[in-house]
Amino acid sequence: MTRLAHEPDLLAPVAPFDAYREDVARLGGRSPIGAADDAWLIAAHALARAASLGHADRPALLAAGGDAVQAVVAATRGRHAADDDAATRALDAAAAAGDALHALGRLLGGASDGDRESAVAALQRLVAEQEMAGAFRLALTNLAALRLAAAPILGARCEGLLLAQQGRAARQLGALEAARESYRAALDVARPAHATDVRARALLGMGVVANMRGNYPEARRCFRRAVVAARRAGSVEMRRAAHQGLFIAAVTAGDIETALPHGWAALRQTSPDAPDQRAEALVNLAEAGHLAGEHRAALSACLGALELSDLARIRLPAIGAAARAAAALGERRLVEHLARDLERTIGRSGQPFENAQALAAFAEALLAIGDPRAAEYAARSSDLAAAGAFHEVRLRAERVTDAVSLGAQRPTRDAARARRVAAPQSPRVQAVLRTLEALPAARRYAERLAR
């Protein structure tokens, strides 16, 4: 099994309840975190305990863990409404994980009739539910324990997928160096195994980490390589994600003509049944609209994203971008409404980078309308950014702080960059902007605010 330098601290298995307790504290004391917390903890205990035993003792323990998970899921279903889609999804994932623990136990016991990759994928979906709920420390503990417990039968591709997911959970927790190391380890595993899907996921993750650190040339290189790997792997989803990465890289360079087609391609490659992904694509398109001076289009895209997704990692950038656009349009009442939404979302996020970024964006919006609260938001953002080494976000916050102290509305990062961006002229780009502007979400928000 691949060993990582950071495993002694962040990435090593810890007592599952300790990991859960850390997540609850980071989420402001919210407990339960999701609908399947009990099943999560039982599965985590089974994996962690199995990892500590000899190979011969693991099958029976994993089978018992699977039975316990199934029993808890059955008892929990009755406490949730049948139309609670999020709870149903989380409990379905937990039930499948119970079956997967049985399957892993059989495989470790020498059975040849099990599907290793399906079992690992089911446990990855369980961890993905924990990530969506903000339980990143528990997610990391599960992934590390699974890699240890299943090491004798894991195989290179499955290990690479687990390493890439481990990187994603660490990244969302703000542990960027640990995330980068996990992604690099996934690349190392993928290369000799010719696992192009693992390679694509790892390159996408490395691009996101580089972007979070403000290393935009490195981000572009990673995303370009990810496009090639995703195409070879035949993955539409990863091609979509790579297009989003290239969109961000082009926006950073002020190249709206290149950015918008990438952003539109990402949106078109998103399934209508994937509202969170569609929302993420809309937030990205809003950023390009804002930099092009098309604030109405940017606002409509952001409000559309807020209608589609309740995930904090998507809502936070959407709220920040919407506030900047609303401020540019002079819509103070909407800025106030978004401020309340921002505080609610930060309170349940537990994601330091997204929190810092949204606070910086809101500080820029308040500065644009001459609101003295800009300094407060900038200070909160700067503190989070300093703790997480989010250099670009910290610079944004400090620019607002400097402007407030000088009593002037000095250009923010976006304003300075927007002056370098030529107004988009191509018919294709104009068509994208006009389509965004016509989205009905802005009208619905205006109607709600008027009540």
ABEGO torsion letter per residue (X at the ends): XBBBAAAABAABBBBAAAAAAAAAAAAGGBOBABAAAAAAAAAAAAAAAAAABBAAAAAAAAAAAAAAAAAAAAAAAAABBAABAAAAAAAAAAAAAAAAAAAAAAAAAGBAABBAAAAAAAAAAAAAAAAAAGBAAAAAAAAAAAAAAAAAAAEAAAAAAAAAAAAAAAAAAGBAAAAAAAAAAAAAAAAAAGBAAAAAAAAAAAAAAAAAAGBAAAAAAAAAAAAAAAAAAGBAAAAAAAAAAAAAAAAAAGBAAAAAAAAAAAAAABBAABAAAAAAAAAAAAAAAAAAGBAAAAAAAAAAAAAABABAAAAAAAAAAAAAAAAAAGBAAAAAAAAAAAAAAAAAAGBAAAAAAAAAAAAAAAAAAGBAAAAAAAAAAAAAAAAAGBAAAAAAAAAAAAAAAAGBBBBBAAAAAAAABBBBABAAAAAAAAAAAABAAAAAAAAAAAX
